[in-house]
Amino acid sequence: MKKILYPLCAALFFLGCSNHDKLSDDTPESDGSTLNPQNELDRYLDKYIATPYSIEIVYRYEDNKLINREYSYTPTQYDKAVQFVNVFKYLFVEPYVKITSTTFLKEHSFNTLILIGENAYHATRIPMRGLATNGVKIHMMNINNIRPNNIYYLNDNALHTLYHETAHTWHQSIDYPTDYKRISGTDYKSNSWSGAWQGTDYLKAGFISAYGSSNSDEDFVEMISRYITYFNATQDCGCVTEDTTLDTNGDGFDDALYTAWKRSFTNYNN
């Protein structure tokens, strides 16, 4: 699935949108006579997202739609909401529908997406990328800092979060085998996951991320989302080696080349 999805995503995004349905990020003007009058973004969302896929995207700050009032939320800038919506349609919805179907997306995805301008923070001071209720209503954080021209940033933030929450709807419809829960049954950290690991020690324990060690459901959806969105080091890095002088930690990769490769898509400003 990943091998199909990433080239498709990259092609769709970097080749651009067709003229008839591309959304402009020009800030709308209002004559002041109507509170929150319908603008180009509203019409676009109705036509291309809500009507065909039954997904509501809320970009205006609406306090009554927030899931958790314990956090402080920042409104999303209009132009950043437009950028996110274009990313959402061309890099999430269209590949999803191409690989599955419109019906599958409507039946096995969230129905409400609330855009939040900045990160909210967990009690541990860890920034939250998303917040969800049973995978159905999702808060997408940090939209005001979206980098729509950087596929690595989008993979690591927007797309990973979208597939993480979507995967929750999958296992809520058809649960994964109980044997999966036994694999790391005694190693899950519950709410103490954020302080349970040093560096990437969670990988040695069999978790794809530190957050995946919180419980079996998060373990499952983290595996799914990262499998879909992230790169295959063996195929993409070009740093496989059997020379133990170059591979001091025994992971099968040239240490220097692998480190440089990872930095190339984590240094979002470069």
C-alpha positions in Angstrom: 0.0 0.0 0.0 2.8 2.4 0.9 4.6 1.8 -2.3 1.5 2.9 -4.2 0.5 5.8 -1.9 3.7 7.8 -1.6 4.5 8.2 -5.3 0.8 9.0 -5.9 0.9 11.6 -3.1 4.1 13.2 -4.3 2.9 13.3 -7.9 -0.5 14.8 -7.0 1.0 17.4 -4.8 4.0 18.6 -6.7 2.3 18.5 -10.1 -0.4 20.8 -8.7 -4.1 21.0 -8.8 -6.3 21.3 -11.9 -7.6 24.8 -12.5 -11.3 24.1 -12.1 -11.1 23.0 -8.5 -8.0 24.6 -7.1 -8.7 26.7 -4.0 -7.2 30.2 -3.6 -5.8 31.2 -0.2 -6.7 34.9 -0.7 -8.4 36.1 2.5 -12.1 36.7 1.9 -13.6 40.2 2.2 -16.8 40.9 4.1 -19.1 43.9 4.0 -19.8 43.4 7.7 -23.6 42.8 7.2 -23.4 39.0 8.0 -21.6 37.2 10.7 -19.3 34.6 9.1 -20.7 34.9 5.5 -20.1 31.9 3.2 -16.9 32.4 1.3 -14.9 30.5 -1.3 -13.5 28.1 1.2 -17.0 27.3 2.6 -18.3 26.6 -0.9 -15.3 24.5 -1.7 -15.7 22.4 1.4 -19.4 21.8 0.6 -18.7 20.8 -3.0 -15.5 18.8 -2.7 -15.4 17.4 0.9 -18.8 17.5 2.7 -21.1 16.4 -0.2 -19.1 13.5 -1.7 -17.4 12.2 1.5 -19.6 13.4 4.4 -16.7 15.0 6.2 -17.2 18.4 7.9 -14.1 20.5 8.2 -14.4 23.3 10.8 -11.8 26.0 10.4 -13.6 28.8 12.2 -13.2 28.8 16.0 -16.4 27.3 17.4 -16.1 26.7 21.1 -19.1 24.4 21.3 -17.5 21.9 18.9 -14.2 21.4 20.8 -13.7 18.0 22.4 -11.7 18.9 25.5 -11.9 22.3 27.2 -8.9 21.6 29.4 -6.5 22.9 26.7 -6.1 26.4 25.3 -6.8 26.6 21.6 -5.7 29.1 18.9 -7.9 30.0 15.9 -6.7 29.0 12.5 -5.7 31.6 10.0 -7.8 31.6 6.8 -4.9 31.2 4.4 -3.5 28.4 6.4 -6.8 26.6 6.5 -6.9 26.9 2.7 -3.4 25.3 2.5 -4.4 22.5 4.7 -7.7 21.8 2.8 -5.7 21.5 -0.5 -3.3 19.1 1.2 -6.2 17.2 2.7 -7.9 16.7 -0.6 -5.0 16.0 -2.9 -2.7 14.0 -0.5 -5.2 12.2 1.8 -8.7 12.0 0.2 -7.8 11.3 -3.4 -5.1 8.6 -2.8 -7.4 7.0 -0.1 -10.4 6.8 -2.6 -8.1 5.6 -5.4 -6.9 2.7 -3.4 -10.2 1.9 -1.6 -13.4 3.7 -2.7 -15.6 6.6 -1.9 -17.9 4.3 0.0 -15.1 2.9 2.1 -13.9 6.4 3.0 -17.4 7.5 4.1 -17.8 4.3 6.2 -14.3 4.1 7.6 -13.1 7.5 8.4 -13.7 10.5 10.7 -16.8 12.7 10.1 -15.6 15.9 11.6 -12.2 17.6 11.3 -11.5 20.7 13.5 -8.6 22.9 12.6 -6.6 24.4 15.5 -4.0 27.1 14.8 -1.3 26.1 17.3 -0.3 23.0 19.3 -2.1 22.2 22.4 0.0 20.7 25.2 -0.4 17.5 27.2 0.1 17.7 31.0 3.6 16.4 30.3 4.3 19.4 28.1 4.4 17.2 25.0 2.8 19.0 22.0 -0.3 17.3 20.7 -0.6 16.8 16.9 -4.1 15.7 17.2 -7.0 15.0 19.6 -9.8 12.7 18.8 -13.0 11.1 20.1 -13.1 7.5 19.1 -11.5 8.4 15.8 -14.7 10.2 14.6 -14.1 13.8 15.5 -10.5 15.0 15.1 -8.7 18.2 16.2 -5.8 18.9 13.8 -3.2 21.1 15.6 -0.6 23.6 14.5 -2.3 24.4 11.2 -0.9 28.0 11.3 2.6 26.5 10.9 1.8 24.1 8.1 4.5 23.8 5.4 2.5 22.7 2.3 5.6 22.5 0.0 7.5 20.1 2.2 6.4 16.5 1.8 8.5 15.3 4.7 6.8 17.8 7.1 3.4 16.8 5.8 4.2 13.1 6.2 5.5 13.6 9.8 2.6 15.8 10.8 -0.6 16.1 8.9 -0.7 12.7 7.0 0.6 10.6 9.9 -2.1 12.1 12.2 -4.9 11.7 9.6 -4.0 8.0 9.1 -3.5 7.4 12.8 -7.0 8.6 13.6 -8.5 6.9 10.5 -7.0 3.6 11.6 -8.9 3.9 14.9 -12.1 3.7 12.9 -10.9 0.5 11.2 -10.2 -1.4 14.4 -13.4 -0.1 16.0 -15.3 -1.7 13.1 -13.4 -5.0 13.0 -11.0 -5.5 15.9 -7.5 -6.9 15.3 -6.7 -10.4 16.6 -6.4 -10.7 20.4 -3.0 -12.3 19.9 -1.7 -8.9 18.7 -2.4 -7.5 22.2 -0.3 -10.3 23.8 2.8 -9.6 21.8 3.7 -6.6 24.0 1.1 -7.1 26.7 3.4 -6.6 29.6 5.4 -3.8 28.0 2.7 -1.2 27.6 3.2 1.9 29.7 -0.2 3.5 29.8 0.0 7.2 30.7 3.6 7.0 31.6 4.8 6.3 28.0 6.3 9.8 27.6 8.9 9.3 30.2 9.4 5.5 29.9 12.1 5.5 27.2 15.5 6.9 26.6 16.0 8.0 23.0 14.7 5.4 20.6 14.7 2.5 23.1 11.0 2.0 22.4 12.1 0.5 19.0 14.1 -2.2 20.8 11.0 -3.0 22.8 9.0 -3.6 19.6 7.2 -0.2 19.3 7.3 2.0 16.2 6.9 5.1 18.4 7.0 6.0 22.1 3.3 6.8 22.0 2.6 3.4 20.5 3.7 1.9 23.8 0.8 3.5 25.7 -1.7 0.7 24.8 -2.5 -1.9 22.2 -4.9 0.3 20.2 -2.3 3.1 19.9 0.3 0.5 19.1 -1.8 -0.8 16.2 -2.8 2.6 14.7 0.8 3.9 15.0 2.1 0.9 13.1 -0.6 1.4 10.3 -0.1 5.2 9.9 3.7 5.1 9.8 3.7 2.1 7.4 1.5 4.1 5.0 3.3 7.5 5.2 6.9 6.9 6.0 9.8 5.8 3.9 11.4 2.4 3.5 15.1 2.9 4.5 16.2 -0.3 2.8 14.8 0.9 -0.6 15.0 4.7 -0.3 18.1 5.4 1.7 20.7 3.8 -0.5 22.8 3.1 2.7 22.6 -0.6 3.1 26.0 -2.1 3.9 27.6 -5.3 5.3 30.8 -3.5 6.3 30.8 -3.6 10.1 33.3 -0.7 10.2 30.6 1.5 8.6 27.7 -0.1 10.5 28.7 0.0 14.2 25.2 -0.6 15.6 24.4 -3.6 13.5 21.2 -2.2 11.9 22.4 -3.0 8.4 22.9 0.7 7.4 26.0 2.8 6.9 25.9 5.0 10.0 27.0 8.2 8.4 24.8 7.8 5.3 21.7 6.7 7.3 22.1 9.7 9.7 22.4 12.1 6.8 19.4 10.5 5.1 17.2 10.9 8.2 18.3 14.5 8.7 17.3 15.3 5.1 13.6 14.9 6.0 13.5 15.9 9.6 15.2 19.3 9.0 12.0 20.9 7.6 13.5 24.3 7.0 16.1 22.8 4.6 
